[in-house]
Amino acid sequence: ETFCESRIHSGPRVSRSKMVVASPLVVYARAVNWILGAGVLGVPFAFASVGILSASVSLIIVSVLSFLTCLWMLEVDEHANALQHLFSVQGSSPHAGVANAMREGSL
């Protein structure tokens, strides 16, 4: 047994009968808490540390980069959906479908 395995199994045992089922609202609140985390306290501290102008410019730059990343992810998803549709229509292997699509210029 490795060190990691011993650490995993050494925790308290919880039987399924003692597990508590959380409501959707509780799950949502925990997810928001995990996503925001210490950022809620960190952003005002950063604004106070570097000044309102520098922090605002940085926040705008990061927001634009985040928006661009979302657009790129949507574009990748669109390409993946197109490839998936192409494979399902052709009924061939993915490698043959990609090669045919590249020849036809649809990628």
KOLZADO-509536 format. One record per residue: residue in three letters; chain; x, y, z negated of N, C-alpha, C in turn. Coordinates in pm, 1 decimal, m for minus. Layout:
N
VOBA resn chain      n.x      n.y      n.z     ca.x     ca.y     ca.z      c.x      c.y      c.z
VOBA  ALA     A        X        Y        Z        X        Y        Z        X        Y        Z
...
end
This chain:
107
VOBA resn chain      n.x      n.y      n.z     ca.x     ca.y     ca.z      c.x      c.y      c.z
VOBA  GLU     A     85.0   m118.1      0.0      0.0      0.0      0.0     89.8    124.7      0.0
VOBA  THR     A     62.9    216.6     91.3    142.9    338.5    101.3     99.8    438.7     m4.2
VOBA  PHE     A    178.8    544.4    m15.6    148.5    648.9   m113.0     13.6    713.3    m82.3
VOBA  CYS     A    m10.7    742.8     46.6   m137.3    806.3     85.4   m256.2    717.6     54.3
VOBA  GLU     A   m242.0    589.2     83.4   m352.5    497.0     54.9   m379.7    488.0    m94.3
VOBA  SER     A   m273.6    488.1   m174.9   m294.4    480.8   m319.7   m362.2    607.2   m371.1
VOBA  ARG     A   m331.2    723.4   m310.8   m394.0    848.2   m353.5   m541.1    852.3   m313.6
VOBA  ILE     A   m572.5    795.6   m198.3   m711.7    794.2   m153.3   m795.7    706.9   m244.8
VOBA  HIS     A   m744.2    590.6   m281.1   m822.2    495.3   m359.5   m818.8    523.1   m509.3
VOBA  SER     A   m732.8    615.9   m553.1   m722.5    640.3   m696.2   m824.5    740.9   m747.0
VOBA  GLY     A   m899.5    803.3   m657.6   m999.0    901.7   m698.5  m1116.8    836.8   m767.3
VOBA  PRO     A  m1203.9    918.3   m824.6  m1320.3    862.8   m893.7  m1412.8    793.8   m794.2
VOBA  ARG     A  m1464.5    681.1   m835.4  m1556.5    604.8   m751.5  m1698.1    658.9   m771.8
VOBA  VAL     A  m1767.5    683.3   m663.4  m1904.4    731.5   m670.5  m1991.4    633.1   m594.9
VOBA  SER     A  m2089.2    579.8   m663.4  m2178.2    485.7   m594.9  m2277.9    564.1   m511.2
VOBA  ARG     A  m2330.0    498.8   m410.0  m2426.3    564.8   m321.9  m2552.5    606.5   m397.7
VOBA  SER     A  m2587.4    534.8   m502.4  m2707.9    568.7   m576.9  m2691.1    699.2   m654.3
VOBA  LYS     A  m2568.5    739.0   m684.1  m2544.3    862.0   m758.4  m2519.4    981.9   m667.4
VOBA  MET     A  m2513.9    961.0   m536.6  m2489.9   1070.7   m444.7  m2613.0   1159.4   m435.9
VOBA  VAL     A  m2589.7   1290.3   m429.1  m2698.1   1386.2   m422.0  m2714.4   1429.6   m276.6
VOBA  VAL     A  m2836.1   1430.1   m228.6  m2863.8   1474.7    m92.3  m2889.5   1624.8    m97.5
VOBA  ALA     A  m2811.2   1698.9    m18.8  m2823.7   1844.1    m18.5  m2927.0   1887.7     85.0
VOBA  SER     A  m2995.2   1995.9     53.7  m3092.3   2050.4    148.6  m3017.8   2120.9    262.6
VOBA  PRO     A  m3084.7   2141.5    375.4  m3019.4   2212.4    486.5  m2970.2   2351.6    447.4
VOBA  LEU     A  m3041.5   2419.4    359.3  m2999.7   2551.9    315.2  m2868.1   2544.9    237.7
VOBA  VAL     A  m2853.3   2445.5    153.3  m2729.8   2428.1     76.3  m2613.1   2395.4    169.4
VOBA  VAL     A  m2637.4   2307.8    266.8  m2532.7   2273.1    362.8  m2490.7   2396.8    441.8
VOBA  TYR     A  m2588.3   2476.2    485.5  m2558.7   2599.3    558.8  m2477.5   2696.1    472.6
VOBA  ALA     A  m2517.8   2714.0    347.6  m2446.8   2805.4    258.4  m2303.5   2759.2    235.7
VOBA  ARG     A  m2282.5   2629.1    220.2  m2146.3   2578.1    202.3  m2063.2   2597.0    328.1
VOBA  ALA     A  m2122.9   2576.1    444.7  m2050.0   2594.5    570.6  m2008.3   2740.3    587.7
VOBA  VAL     A  m2098.1   2833.2    557.8  m2064.1   2976.2    566.3  m1952.8   3008.9    468.2
VOBA  ASN     A  m1959.2   2952.6    350.2  m1855.4   2976.2    249.5  m1720.3   2924.2    297.7
VOBA  TRP     A  m1718.1   2806.3    358.7  m1591.7   2749.5    408.6  m1536.4   2832.8    523.1
VOBA  ILE     A  m1625.2   2880.6    611.1  m1579.1   2957.9    726.4  m1525.6   3093.6    681.8
VOBA  LEU     A  m1598.5   3161.3    596.7  m1555.7   3294.2    553.3  m1440.1   3285.8    454.8
VOBA  GLY     A  m1453.1   3194.8    361.5  m1346.1   3172.5    264.2  m1298.2   3300.1    198.9
VOBA  ALA     A  m1168.2   3311.8    188.7  m1107.7   3428.2    124.9  m1105.8   3549.0    216.8
VOBA  GLY     A  m1146.9   3533.2    343.2  m1148.7   3643.8    437.5  m1236.5   3758.2    392.2
VOBA  VAL     A  m1340.7   3726.1    316.6  m1429.3   3830.4    266.4  m1352.9   3925.1    174.7
VOBA  LEU     A  m1260.2   3871.6     98.9  m1178.9   3956.3     11.1  m1054.0   4007.1     83.3
VOBA  GLY     A  m1007.3   3932.4    181.2   m883.7   3968.6    250.2   m897.3   4086.9    343.2
VOBA  VAL     A  m1010.1   4101.9    409.7  m1027.5   4211.6    505.2  m1025.7   4347.9    434.3
VOBA  PRO     A  m1099.5   4367.6    327.9  m1089.8   4497.8    259.8   m949.0   4525.2    205.3
VOBA  PHE     A   m881.1   4420.3    158.7   m744.4   4438.8    109.1   m651.8   4480.4    223.2
VOBA  ALA     A   m669.0   4418.3    340.7   m587.0   4454.2    456.6   m614.2   4597.5    499.6
VOBA  PHE     A   m740.1   4638.1    499.7   m773.9   4776.4    534.3   m707.7   4873.6    437.2
VOBA  ALA     A   m711.0   4841.2    308.0   m650.2   4929.4    207.3   m498.2   4931.9    219.9
VOBA  SER     A   m438.4   4819.5    261.0   m292.4   4810.7    268.6   m235.0   4885.7    387.8
VOBA  VAL     A   m296.2   4870.1    505.1   m235.9   4927.5    626.2   m302.3   5055.5    671.8
VOBA  GLY     A   m413.5   5090.2    614.8   m482.1   5212.8    654.8   m599.6   5183.4    745.4
VOBA  ILE     A   m692.6   5275.8    746.6   m817.8   5254.2    818.6   m796.0   5250.5    969.4
VOBA  LEU     A   m707.6   5332.0   1022.6   m687.0   5336.9   1167.0   m617.8   5210.9   1217.5
VOBA  SER     A   m508.1   5172.3   1154.0   m435.9   5052.0   1195.9   m521.7   4926.8   1181.4
VOBA  ALA     A   m593.9   4916.0   1072.0   m678.3   4799.5   1048.8   m792.7   4794.1   1149.7
VOBA  SER     A   m850.3   4909.5   1182.8   m959.1   4912.9   1281.2   m909.9   4871.8   1418.9
VOBA  VAL     A   m793.2   4923.3   1458.6   m736.8   4886.3   1588.5   m706.5   4736.6   1591.6
VOBA  SER     A   m648.4   4685.0   1485.9   m618.8   4541.7   1479.3   m746.2   4459.2   1485.4
VOBA  LEU     A   m848.4   4502.5   1415.1   m975.6   4430.9   1414.3  m1039.4   4429.8   1553.4
VOBA  ILE     A  m1031.2   4540.9   1624.0  m1085.5   4547.6   1760.0  m1007.7   4455.8   1852.8
VOBA  ILE     A   m875.5   4456.1   1843.7   m791.9   4370.6   1928.9   m823.5   4223.3   1903.4
VOBA  VAL     A   m831.6   4184.5   1777.5   m861.6   4045.0   1743.6  m1002.3   4008.5   1790.1
VOBA  SER     A  m1096.6   4099.9   1780.4  m1233.3   4073.4   1826.2  m1237.1   4051.2   1977.3
VOBA  VAL     A  m1164.4   4133.1   2052.5  m1159.5   4117.4   2197.9  m1094.4   3983.9   2233.9
VOBA  LEU     A   m984.8   3949.5   2167.1   m918.9   3821.6   2193.6  m1010.2   3704.1   2159.8
VOBA  SER     A  m1084.8   3715.9   2052.5  m1179.6   3610.7   2014.5  m1289.3   3597.0   2119.1
VOBA  PHE     A  m1339.1   3709.2   2169.5  m1441.6   3707.4   2273.0  m1388.2   3643.8   2401.0
VOBA  LEU     A  m1265.3   3678.7   2440.5  m1203.9   3619.0   2559.0  m1186.8   3468.1   2542.3
VOBA  THR     A  m1147.4   3426.6   2423.3  m1132.5   3284.0   2395.6  m1266.0   3212.0   2410.6
VOBA  CYS     A  m1373.5   3273.6   2362.7  m1506.7   3213.7   2378.2  m1543.6   3201.4   2525.9
VOBA  LEU     A  m1513.8   3305.4   2603.9  m1542.9   3298.9   2747.2  m1462.8   3189.0   2815.6
VOBA  TRP     A  m1336.4   3174.9   2778.7  m1253.2   3070.1   2837.2  m1304.4   2931.4   2799.2
VOBA  MET     A  m1349.8   2916.8   2676.5  m1404.6   2787.7   2633.6  m1532.7   2754.8   2711.5
VOBA  LEU     A  m1614.9   2855.7   2736.9  m1735.1   2833.5   2816.8  m1698.5   2794.1   2960.1
VOBA  GLU     A  m1594.5   2855.8   3014.3  m1549.6   2821.8   3149.0  m1497.9   2677.9   3155.1
VOBA  VAL     A  m1421.5   2638.3   3054.6  m1372.2   2500.9   3049.3  m1489.4   2403.7   3038.1
VOBA  ASP     A  m1588.0   2438.1   2957.3  m1706.0   2353.2   2943.6  m1780.1   2341.4   3076.3
VOBA  GLU     A  m1789.6   2451.0   3149.2  m1855.2   2449.0   3279.6  m1781.4   2356.9   3376.4
VOBA  HIS     A  m1648.1   2364.1   3377.1  m1568.9   2275.8   3463.0  m1586.0   2129.3   3421.8
VOBA  ALA     A  m1588.2   2103.4   3292.9  m1606.0   1966.4   3244.5  m1742.6   1912.2   3284.1
VOBA  ASN     A  m1846.3   1995.4   3273.5  m1979.8   1952.6   3314.8  m1985.4   1926.3   3464.3
VOBA  ALA     A  m1917.4   2010.7   3543.1  m1914.5   1989.8   3687.6  m1844.6   1858.5   3721.6
VOBA  LEU     A  m1734.4   1830.9   3654.7  m1663.8   1705.3   3678.6  m1748.1   1585.3   3636.4
VOBA  GLN     A  m1815.9   1597.6   3523.1  m1899.7   1488.4   3476.6  m2012.8   1462.5   3576.5
VOBA  HIS     A  m2071.9   1568.9   3627.6  m2177.5   1553.6   3727.3  m2121.3   1490.7   3854.5
VOBA  LEU     A  m2003.2   1534.2   3894.4  m1939.6   1480.0   4013.6  m1914.0   1330.8   3998.9
VOBA  PHE     A  m1866.8   1289.8   3882.0  m1839.8   1147.6   3858.6  m1968.9   1067.0   3860.3
VOBA  SER     A  m2074.7   1120.7   3801.3  m2200.7   1046.1   3795.4  m2264.8   1035.1   3933.0
VOBA  VAL     A  m2247.9   1137.5   4018.0  m2306.1   1133.4   4151.8  m2228.5   1037.1   4240.4
VOBA  GLN     A  m2096.6   1043.3   4231.9  m2013.9    958.4   4317.1  m2010.4    814.0   4268.9
VOBA  GLY     A  m2024.2    794.0   4140.0  m2018.4    659.9   4085.2  m1881.9    596.0   4098.7
VOBA  SER     A  m1778.4    677.3   4105.6  m1643.4    624.2   4120.7  m1561.9    654.6   3996.1
VOBA  SER     A  m1437.1    614.6   4000.5  m1349.9    638.8   3886.1  m1318.1    787.5   3877.0
VOBA  PRO     A  m1283.4    836.1   3758.5  m1251.1    978.0   3742.8  m1136.1   1022.8   3832.2
VOBA  HIS     A  m1037.0    938.5   3852.8   m921.7    979.5   3932.9   m961.0   1001.6   4078.1
VOBA  ALA     A  m1044.7    913.7   4131.7  m1090.2    929.5   4270.0  m1178.3   1053.0   4282.7
VOBA  GLY     A  m1263.6   1077.3   4183.1  m1351.8   1193.9   4187.5  m1275.5   1323.8   4184.6
VOBA  VAL     A  m1172.5   1333.2   4101.8  m1091.6   1454.6   4093.6  m1016.9   1476.0   4224.6
VOBA  ALA     A   m960.7   1369.4   4279.7   m887.1   1382.6   4405.7   m979.6   1429.0   4517.4
VOBA  ASN     A  m1099.9   1372.8   4526.5  m1194.9   1413.9   4629.6  m1239.4   1557.8   4610.0
VOBA  ALA     A  m1264.7   1596.7   4486.1  m1308.2   1733.8   4457.6  m1199.6   1834.0   4491.5
VOBA  MET     A  m1073.4   1797.0   4468.2   m962.8   1887.5   4499.8   m948.2   1900.5   4651.5
VOBA  ARG     A   m967.7   1790.7   4722.4   m960.4   1796.4   4868.3  m1070.3   1883.7   4925.3
VOBA  GLU     A  m1189.9   1874.5   4866.5  m1302.5   1951.4   4916.6  m1297.7   2096.9   4870.7
VOBA  GLY     A  m1214.3   2127.3   4772.9  m1202.7   2264.2   4723.0  m1310.6   2304.2   4625.8
VOBA  SER     A  m1382.1   2208.3   4567.4  m1488.1   2243.1   4472.1  m1436.3   2261.4   4331.0
VOBA  LEU     A  m1308.5   2235.8   4307.0  m1250.9   2261.1   4173.4  m1176.4   2390.1   4171.2
end
